[in-house]
């Protein structure tokens, strides 16, 4: 691949790598490392496959055509509004998750490193104000902040992996209590770790519609990088902390699957301060950059929906609509990190699994130009669509405590 394609591959990877990976060890502790790796690999394959479906769909429309316009062309106004509302709800759910996760992490950091106690709700308010101020200033401010912090965090991650290896315990990973029954609750959260589909139209515009094979390779490679990172992250975290006991993943689960609690528990088992600092820094930066990017997308979507301009008054109104609802949610449900990520999976599934399947089936029923055909048939489309429906059902059951949850 040329430099442009390599850059695009890293952009796709960067879209997936973020604060969502902090939830992976929390939700997969009951599964065990082997089941978690299998599940991650299967879901990576499904999400990559639907990404390639979207590629075929996008290549049959003018460059730059977004999902709403495609949905309107194929399914009329109802389809357009389903996609638009799903996108907004996805971004709102992710916003709730990241504010909740950030307040937990930063509270833990302040206690562990500076011996300062600040209530979670105060941290949530300050965090939201900082993010909203950067977004309010300009998109360029977001780009600069994200570029610096994300590149820094990649370096921190690699240093962390290397330094933590001597502290891993094989017997934590090889556990007779592994249970596939916890997959039902894990699947929706795992799905959110592979969401890059919103970038497909942008990549077609960036790379060029005349290079469909290059685009295909970009999406496959761009997803493989996060898959490898997630597997390494799972081994690192699950190998650092026991499954059961007074200080364990079980204890974390009983305290709301809180990221801050996880960091506190790891500090008990890993006496090397530098590693604890690296984990804290990685988690803190990941939460900041993830919410920065997600809230920018939500801000722009809301501005478009309500036809707000770029003047100070309109941007302030948009900011209130963007940041107040998720902040209120976090103040009411401070342990909402994992549940909010699970809820986000419902809307991501609509956008990234059900929409590609239905759009491709509808498109192939018409006469359309063939620039790139993903290998599929009605049976494959049916199976993938069924997986999408199962993800939504799983999350609804999880929210109602109707499936096994590790605690």
N, C-alpha and C positions, 0 to 999 in steps of 0.2 A: 504494500500500500504506500501511496505517496504521503508527503507531510500533511496535506490537507485531510486526507482520509484518516491518518493517525490522530490528528487533532479532533476530528469528528468522533472517532472511537472513544477518545478520552472524555469528550463531552457527554456521550451517552453513559459512560461509566460513572461520571460525576453526578449525573442526574439520579442514579440509583443509590450511590454511596452517600449516606448521611445518617441522621439521628435514628432512623428506623432500625439500623443494625444494632443499636443498643438494646432493643427489645428481643433480639433473637435468642440470646442465652436465657433470658427470663422466661420466654414462652416455650423453650425447648428443653428445659431442665428435666422434665418428666419423660420426654421422648428418649433421651440418651443420644450420644454423639452419632452413632451409626444411623439411627432412624432420622435424625435431624439432617444429616448429609444427604441421605436418599431423598427426603422430602424437598430439600432445597434444590437438588438437581432436577427432580421431576418438574417442579414449579418454574424453574429457570427455562426448561425446555418448552413448557406450555406458553409462558409469557413471550419467549423469543419467537415461537411459532405464530402467535397472534400478532406480534409486531411485524412479521413478514407478510401476514395477511393485510395489515394496514398499509404496508408498502405498496402492494399491488393495487389496493383501492386508491391510494393517493396518486399513483402514477397514471391513473385514468381520469384525472381532473387537472385543471390548469395549475401550474406551480404556485404554491402559496395558499391553496384552498384549505381552509380549516375544517375541523370535524363538524361544526355546526352547519356549514354550507353543504358538506357532503350528506349529512343526515337529512337536511331539508330537501335536497335533490332526490334522495332515495326514499324517504319516508314522510315527507311533507312537514308541516308545522309541528305535529306531535313529536316526531323524531328529533327535530331541532331543539325543542324545549327539554326533552328528556336528556339530551347530551349536555345542554347548557346548565341545567339544574344539577345534574350529576357532577359536573366539573366544579361548580361552586360549592356543593356539599362536600366533595372530596377535599378541596382546599381548606374549608372550614374545619373539617374533622382533623386534618393534619395540623392545622394551627392550634387546635385544642390540645392535641397530643404533645406538640413541641413546647408550648407554654408550661404544661403540667410537668413534662420531663425536665425542662430547664430549671424550674423553681426547685425541684427535688435535688438536682445535681449541684446547683449553685449554693443551696442551703448546706449540703454536705461539704462542699469545698470550703465554705467560710468557717464551718466548725472545725474541720480537720486541719486546715492549713493556717488559719488566722485566729482560731479560737473565738470567733464572733458568732453569736446566734442572732439570726434575723428570721422572723416568721415567713413561711412559704408564700403567703399572700402578698407580703410586701415585695419579695423578690420577683414574684410573677408580674406585679404592676411595673416595677422598675425595668425588668427585662422587656416587657411589651413596649414601654415608652422609648427605650433605646432603639429597638428594632423599627418601630413606627417612625421615629425621627429620621433614621437613615433612608427609609423608603420614601418618606415625605419630601426629603431634600431633592432626590433625583434617582433615576435608574443608574446613572453613572456612579453615584456614590455606592449603590448596592454592588455594582460590578467590581469596583476597586476593593471594597471590604471583603467580598466573597473570594476574589482571586487570591488575596494575600492570606486569608485565614485558611482556605481550602488547601492551598499548596503547603502551608505550614503543617496542617493536620496530617497530610499524607506522610510527611517526614516523621512526625511523631509516631504514627502507626507502625512504621517499619522499625523504628528504634524500640518501641514497646514490645513488638513480637520477638525481636532478638534478645532483649534483656530478660523477658519473662520466662523463656524456655527452661532455665534451670529450676524454676519454681513450680513447674507443672507436675502433677501427680497422675501417673497412668491409671492407678486404681480408681480415681475419680471418674475417669472416662469409661472404664470397663466395669459396668454396674449391672447386676442381675435384676435390678428393679426397672430397667428400661421398659417402656410400655408404649406401643403404637396407638393405644386408645387416646392418648393426648394429642394425636395429630389433628383431630377434628377442631380443637381450639387453636392449634398452631397455624393451620393452613391460611386463614384470612390474614394474619399478621405477616407470615412469610411472603404472601402475594405482594404486599406493599413494598417489599424489598426489591422487586424487579419491575417497578413501574417506570418505563421510559417512553411510553407510547405517545405522550403528548408532544414529543420532540420529532416524531416521524415527518410531519409536513415541513418543519424547519430544516431537517437534514436533506430532504429531497430538494429544497430550494438551494441549500448551501453546496451540496455535492453535484447536483445537476441530474435531471431526470434521464439523461442519456447514459447514465452509469448505474443501472439497476443492480448489477452484480457487485459493484463496489459498495453500494448501499446495503445490500444483503450481508456482505462480509462485515461491515461496520456494526450492524445490529447484533450479529452473532458474537463477534469479538468483544464488543462493548458490554455485552451481558456476561460473557465468560470471566472478565476481570472481577466484577463484583462477586460472582459465584465463588471464585477462589478466595477472595478477601473474606467473604462470609464464613467459609469453611475454616479458614485459619483463625478467624475471630471466635468461632464456636469452640474450637479445640483449646484456644487460649483461655477463654473464660470458664468453660465447663471443666477444664483441667486444673483450674486454680482454686476451686471452691467445692466442698463436698455437697452431695445431693441432699442428705438428711442430717439433722442434728440441731443443736442450739445455735450454731452459726453456719448457715447453709442456704442453698437455694430454696429449700422448704421454708426456712425462716423468712426469706425475702418474699416468697409468695404469700405467706400469711400476713405480711405487712404491705399488701397492696401492689406487689410486683414493682416496687419503687426503685428507680435507678440509683438514687442517692443511698438507699439502704444497701443495695448491691455493692456499691463502692466502700461503704463502711464495713461490710462483712469481709470483703477481700483484704482490707487493711489488717484484719485480725490474722489472716493466714499468710499474707505476704509481708514480711517484716522490712523488706527493702523499700525505703521511703521513695527512692527515685522512681520505682515502678508505679507506686501509688500515685505519685505526681503525674506521671505520664498518662495513666488511665484517666485521671481526673481532667487533665488538660485536653486529651483526645475527646472525651465525652462532652466537655463544656463547649469546645469549638464546634464539634459536630452538631450539637443542638442549636447553636447560634447561627451557623451558616445555613442549616436546613430551613430554619424558620424564616431567615432573611429571604431566601429564594422562594419559598412557598408563599409567604405573605406578599411578595412583589407580584406573583402570579394572581393572587386573589385580589390585590389592589387594582391591577389593570383590568381584570375581568369585571369587577364591580363598577369601575369607571365606565367601561364599555356598556354594561347592562343598563345603567342609569343615565348614560350619555353625559357624564360629568366632564367638564373641560380640564385644562391644565393650570387654571388660575388658583390662587391660594385658597379661596373660599371653597371651590369644588374639591380640591385635593384634601382639604380638612374634612369635608363631609364624607368623602370616600374613606379616609383613614378611620373615622369613627365607625363606619359600617364594617370595615375590614377587621379592626382590632378589638372593639368592645365586646361583641358576642363571644369569641373564644376566651377572652379574659374572664368574663363573667362565668362561663362554664368551668374554667380552672379554679376560680375562687370557690365555687360550689362543690366541685369534684376534684380535689387536689391530687388524688391518686388515679387520674384519668388517662395516664400515658398509654398503657397497653390497650385499655378498652377503646380509646379514641382511634388508635391505629387500626384496631379491628373493625371499627365502624367505617373508617376510610376505605377499607378493603371492599366494602359493598359497592361504593361508587366507583372505585378503581376497576372492579370487575365488570361493571356496566360499560365503562369506557374502553377497557383494554382487552376484554375477552368477548362479551356478548355483542358489542357494537362491531368489532372486526368480523366476527362470524356472520352476523346478519347482513352487514354491508356487502361482504364478498359474495354471499349467496345471492343477494338481490342484484348485484352488479353483473354477476356471471349469467343471470337470467336475461340480461339485456345484451344488445350488440355493443361491444366496447373494444377500444384499441388494445392490443396485447403488447405491452412493453416488458412486462415481467409477470410470470405466473408462478405462484407458490404451489408446491406439490400438495394437492388436497383433493378431496372428493366429498360427497354428501355425508358419507359415514364419518369421516374425520371431522367435518364441521359439526356434525351432531354430537360427537364425543366431546369435543372441546367446549361446545355450548353447554353440554351437560355438566362439565367440570365447573364452568362459570356459575351455573345455577346452584351447584353443590356448595361452592364457596359462600354464596350469599346465605344459603340455608344454614350452613355451619355457623356463620357469624350471628345470625338471628338466634340460633339455639344457644350459642355461647353467651350472648347477652342475657339470656333467660336462665342461665345455669343448667341447661338441659343436656350438656355434654360433659365428659370428664375433664376437670381442670386440675392441674397439679397444685396441691396446697398442703 
